[in-house]
Amino acid sequence: MNKLNYFLTALLGLSMQFAFAQTPKGSVLIKNATVLTVTNGTLENTDVLVEDGVIKRIAQDISAPNGVETIDATGKYVMPGIIDAHSHVALDVVNEATNPIVAEVRMKDVVNPYEIGIYRALAGGVTISHAMHGSANVIGGQNATLKHRWGSTDPADIIMQDAPRTIKFALGENPTRVHGRGNGIQPRSRMGVEAILRNGFSEALQYKKAWETYESSKDERGSTAVAPKYNERLQTLVDILDGKIIIHCHSYRADEIYMLINVARDFGITKLVFQHTNEGFKVAPEIAEYTMGASVFADWWAYKFEVYYSTAFNAAILQKNGALTSINSDSAELIRHLYHEAGKTQRYGGLTDDEALAMITINPAKQLGIDDKVGSLEEGKHADIAIFEGHPLSTYAVPQMTFVDGVKYFDIKEDPDDQRQRISATETVEPIYLGHEDHRCMQDTEHLFETANALFNTEK
Amino acid sequence: MKRTLLKASVLGMMLAGVLGWDQAYGQSDPTGKKQVTSTYAITNATVFANASSSGSKATVLIKDGVIKAIGSNISLPAEAQEIKGDSLFIYPGFIDGASRAGITRPEDPKRPDNFVSSNPPDEIAGITPWRNALDQFSIKSSQVDDLRKAGFTLAQILPDGGMIAGKSAIVVLGDESSTNLVKENSGLAASLQGSRGMYPGTAVGVMAKFRDVYKNTELTQERIAKFTSSTGISRPEMTPTYMGMSDVVDGQVPVVFTVGNDLEVRRAISLQEELGFNLVLTGLEEYDAVIDLIKSSGTKVLIKLEIPDDKAIKAQKEDVNEDVKAQYEKVKEAYDLAISQAGKLEKAGVPFAFTTVGAQASDISKAITKMMEAGLSKEGAIAALTSNAASILGIERIAGTLDNGKMANMVITTGPIFEEDSQIKHVVVDGKIFDYEISKKKNGKDDGKAVDPSGNWTYTSETPAGSSGGNFTIEKSDSDLSGEITYDDPQGGGETSSPLKEIEVSGSNLSFSFGVNAGGMSLDVKVSGEINGDTMSGNMTITDFGSYSITANRTPSLIAKK
């Protein structure tokens, strides 16, 4: 139990027992804001009324119902809570890297609601993150969609329970390095990656058939049928084939992206989102036609060989070709300023405000299958809301308050230095001070002089 | 590997010293150790028959390991050996809910030539439900001695291993010539610990694999049932894993799940809710956030009998700015919270017990004292050590309280238990009396004057391998103590030395620790003893190995004392 929790408990009149059973929901009236609905344009001098965690009304001159707190947002911008479609925040384990297919592992098992990254994300207006398995496996684990209800102690309270199931896939250098080069097994090449996928799905079809045969014959008279071996790995692949799980696939190169599109088409899979997708601009029409789009970096590339052929116009090209496109962080740091990342699509591609904001709100919501609940400011949707000083796409934007289900979890004016929920009794963490160095112009450049030292310095 | 070797050699040395204990001899007993009688009467002692007892004067008569009578007008049989208990206090023997005392981890099996880390054999991946803690257990281990010396008479021993380590057993910490077995297959030891470098490698993989093993055990049972009742059925594949798990799936044996913090508690409970096995949680350290859940789910819990060390708090400095002060305060709060948890669990009405896995036997009484200072009642502490543990282990019929017909397991102390000057004088296990030396504390110990430990000391320590020794020096400058100790290099090649750490003097007690490098492994050695003039006697504790007695003499100084 931390102070915030006590505070919330008192504020909402909820007992902790109640909070276990149901996540907190709040009511609030935000007055006089510039409301960026994303799906219905920008509304000036408008109020947003939230009751019991849901957006009740968006209109002018709403008066606050009894007991509902009013926030004066004059001169401020109100937007839907930002959604990060690729994150590893709040996970105790990211990679079960030991097998090319680990579809059976569930990130929901290892969600850690105490991780400070959740609060930092809230401080950047992010209310939902897609907590993904890592990219060490061709077919990784099942992901968790999280609502950033900071202060919860129960992982179940930050898992968005009504979000659809999603799973991590990965192509290219990561799985071939870990399993092929690292372990001497398939896949060692992109061909091997495709073989793993096709073999996996084919085996899943056999598994499905084996169980169907057993189920249909076991009650017959004199049946000698025995149950097949249970295999959650294959069962999860069956669920993918049955359209119950959305694939989110780590990918860079156009050839491998197109490969997976073909595999998906061969196996009748339509719920497919590409992650990173640096060469997505080369196959944008195909991505648009056959998949649920791509979730990309604004301008990250060249950190390994397969990400050299990249452009900051990627998001705009994908978007203009009709591919559903979002911008993600994949980083506990970048997640704090996704609004800047979205803004880059205006510099590189000239997207409109709504198009750029959609990249971090309604579009990722669609790719996670939660756009009926979140991703825009519309009456009836969850009250996941971020308030900004300055337009969120401006470089001068500063997040002010962040709400999840109408409950305020971040307020720049009530922002104590130490937000840790878990403190070690046996270790003191010294405070970190920034900007105390007199001059840092040569900091971290020491390695540049190593060669010179080695050549001219004879001292051992 | 080196660790195992080292352990094995320590064990071997111990065996050499103590073989032949209490064997039956045809004629006379050349060792002189054979017990004269198995009937004892502890007369006129203050008896606390259970946790809530306020104590009453009584005589306890035990025979052949069983309590025969407790009362004030008992006629003692002629063969009864009397222990005068007038100044003694008797409590039920402590029970360790989960223990690794005396357990040696079995060697890992050799990897097959066609080993593939993505799909390793169960035995290599830490899935060994057929293994038995009894095969890994030695009653002769110094860890067992240490635990017994701390008052423990019964323990559930957990096998060492991976995510499903194997079957636990309940043993008495009794005679070296006995198997000491009370109950075999008392639980199945499991944890979220992955297998290094192979599947499942992490907690998330372990949870998935646990479901897989569990569900396939259920299916295997169905197949076996069909196979044995009808014809035309394919032979079911009966693997050691599925056969080893079947008692758990049948609900006959609980899973003893090792968890550390609240998130792991939730993970184990979520597996339990999903699959439906009986669950005992063990090893809990941070559980404040899940006390309600533990209560509402009715999960049985074994709390780690250890408190966080307070080094970080002791190291806090005075002259610091507000930011640092705020950080200090948080560490202090975290410490206070940690030690208050047991009391909160008691107040919530959860009948918890303790586990000593990972705890130092010599620190146990300090841990209990701290928990009591932070809210745990004395009754709660005694119940956790006795009756609660008995009912969690399902042995309340024979243990946990002092009653006629129960096992003669007792802790006999010189004063009310957990009180500062109270010491354990006897521990009765299964009717066998273990005697312990009572250290005579000097009068006026608490006059606030700490002894001066500085000087050159020559020490001898008694280990099962025989005597060994060396020198240590302690220097005092102002109030700072520093020093160095020499000892036989465990890697061979004569003597070596280490600097002393954490040198502390409290009254006449001197304690310090030092690190020993033994074949790449770093051992932490703690020494604690009472100084009386120029002699010191006490204990030397080596992490994970045991504790041994140590005596030291100060080399007379040539400088006159002022």
Chai-1 contact restraints between the chains, C-beta under 6 A:
chainA,res_idxA,chainB,res_idxB,connection_type,confidence,min_distance_angstrom,max_distance_angstrom,comment,restraint_id
A,V93,B,T202,contact,1.0,0.0,6.0,A-B,restraint_1
A,V93,B,A203,contact,1.0,0.0,6.0,A-B,restraint_2
A,V93,B,V204,contact,1.0,0.0,6.0,A-B,restraint_3
A,E96,B,T202,contact,1.0,0.0,6.0,A-B,restraint_4
A,E96,B,V204,contact,1.0,0.0,6.0,A-B,restraint_5
A,E96,B,G205,contact,1.0,0.0,6.0,A-B,restraint_6
A,T98,B,S118,contact,1.0,0.0,6.0,A-B,restraint_7
A,T98,B,M198,contact,1.0,0.0,6.0,A-B,restraint_8
A,T98,B,Y199,contact,1.0,0.0,6.0,A-B,restraint_9
A,T98,B,G201,contact,1.0,0.0,6.0,A-B,restraint_10
A,N99,B,S118,contact,1.0,0.0,6.0,A-B,restraint_11
A,N99,B,Y199,contact,1.0,0.0,6.0,A-B,restraint_12
A,E104,B,A208,contact,1.0,0.0,6.0,A-B,restraint_13
A,V105,B,V204,contact,1.0,0.0,6.0,A-B,restraint_14
A,V105,B,G205,contact,1.0,0.0,6.0,A-B,restraint_15
A,V105,B,A208,contact,1.0,0.0,6.0,A-B,restraint_16
A,D109,B,V204,contact,1.0,0.0,6.0,A-B,restraint_17
A,D109,B,M207,contact,1.0,0.0,6.0,A-B,restraint_18
A,V110,B,A203,contact,1.0,0.0,6.0,A-B,restraint_19
A,V110,B,V204,contact,1.0,0.0,6.0,A-B,restraint_20
A,T153,B,A289,contact,1.0,0.0,6.0,A-B,restraint_21
A,N183,B,S117,contact,1.0,0.0,6.0,A-B,restraint_22
A,T224,B,G232,contact,1.0,0.0,6.0,A-B,restraint_23
A,T224,B,I233,contact,1.0,0.0,6.0,A-B,restraint_24
A,V226,B,R223,contact,1.0,0.0,6.0,A-B,restraint_25
A,V226,B,K226,contact,1.0,0.0,6.0,A-B,restraint_26
A,A227,B,L219,contact,1.0,0.0,6.0,A-B,restraint_27
A,Y230,B,K215,contact,1.0,0.0,6.0,A-B,restraint_28
A,Y230,B,N216,contact,1.0,0.0,6.0,A-B,restraint_29
A,Y230,B,L219,contact,1.0,0.0,6.0,A-B,restraint_30
A,I423,B,K330,contact,1.0,0.0,6.0,A-B,restraint_31
A,I423,B,A334,contact,1.0,0.0,6.0,A-B,restraint_32
A,A425,B,P308,contact,1.0,0.0,6.0,A-B,restraint_33
A,A425,B,A334,contact,1.0,0.0,6.0,A-B,restraint_34
A,A425,B,Y335,contact,1.0,0.0,6.0,A-B,restraint_35
A,A425,B,A338,contact,1.0,0.0,6.0,A-B,restraint_36
A,T426,B,P308,contact,1.0,0.0,6.0,A-B,restraint_37
A,T426,B,D309,contact,1.0,0.0,6.0,A-B,restraint_38
A,T426,B,A312,contact,1.0,0.0,6.0,A-B,restraint_39
A,E427,B,A312,contact,1.0,0.0,6.0,A-B,restraint_40
A,T428,B,A312,contact,1.0,0.0,6.0,A-B,restraint_41
A,T428,B,Q327,contact,1.0,0.0,6.0,A-B,restraint_42
A,T428,B,V331,contact,1.0,0.0,6.0,A-B,restraint_43
A,P431,B,D323,contact,1.0,0.0,6.0,A-B,restraint_44
